[in-house]
Amino acid sequence: MAMIYQYIGLAIGIIGIIITFLRFKNGKMSLNMVLVWSVIWILLIVFSIYPDTTSLLASVTGIGRGLDLILIIGLIGCYYFIFRIYNLIENVEEEITALVREIALERGQSSDAERKNPPETDNDPDTE
């Protein structure tokens, strides 16, 4: 008899796979990330339908219980994703810095040109 968490895990896994492929289709996710997330969602589905597989994998790896294995894998996965996000943030900061420098240089050059060639103003008192 299936438990409620098995249905919930199955539903979340299927929704996760659908969202993952939609994001890939829209160009918001790379192929590598699609593969990583697909494996995660498939494992969620498998562990939900067959919860005893976690105990089997735990005994193969020498970890005491299935839940311990899932928590260890989850913790390692979280550290991996934090590392990836940190690297992405650093890359974005570098790109922003380069862009700001380029804009500042362009504005500095245009200000120099304006100082050298000020706009002509009509100082003729007869026209007023």
Buried (B, 14 or more C-beta within 10 A) or exposed (E): EEEEEBEEBBEBBEEBBEEBBEBBEEEEBEEEBBEBBBEBBEBBBBBBBEBEBBBEBBEEEEBEEBEBBBEEBEEEEEEEEEEEEEEEEEEEEEEEEEEEEEEEEEEEEEEEEEEEEEEEEEEEEEEE
